[in-house]
Amino acid sequence: MAAGLLARLAGMLHDEEHVTAVQLRYLLARRGEALTDVCRIAESRGARLRVYTDFNAGTGPRS
């Protein structure tokens, strides 16, 4: 979703004369949703990486 929004944003920025405030608000709302998803995924993966690193170092919960 984020990649699609970035592509749409690039197109809208090049067409300043025909972009409405409603379109910009819609795009910003969807962009906020996409960024929320990106942050959630990054935090989840980061947490799993820490557990994996701790486990391999012998300091994790199963060591």
N, C-alpha and C positions, 0 to 999 in steps of 0.2 A: 504494500500500500504506500509506503513512504517513497519508494522510487517513482511510482506513478504520480504522486503529488508533487515531487520535485520537478518532474518533466512538465506537468501542467503549470506550475508556478513559473518556470522559465519562459514558457509560451506567453503567459499573461503579462509578464514583466516587459516583454518585447512589444506588446500591443497596448500601450498605455491609454490610448484614446478610447478603446472600446471595452475596457474593464470597469465593471460597476462595483459599488461598495458592497452590494449583496454577494456578488461573486467572491470578492476578497474575504468577506466574513465567513462564507461557506468554506473556502479553501483553508483559512486559518483554523477553523473548528476541526476540520478533518486532519490537518497537520498536527494539531494538538493531540488528537487521538492516536495518530501514528507514532508520535514521539513518546507518548505514554507506553505504547506497546514496545517500542525500542528499548526504553529504560527498564521495563519489566523483564524483558528477555536478557538484557545485559546483566542485571542484578542476579537473575537466576543462574546464568552461566558462570558469572563470577563466583557465586556461592559454591557451585559444583566444582569449579577449578580449585578453590581453596581446600575443599574436602579431599579431592584427588591428590593435590600436592602434599597435604598433611599425611594422607595415607601412605604415599610413596616415601615420605621422609621418616615414616615410623612414628609419627606423632598424632596420627588420626585416631578416631574412636575405635577402630578395629585393630589397632597395632598391639 
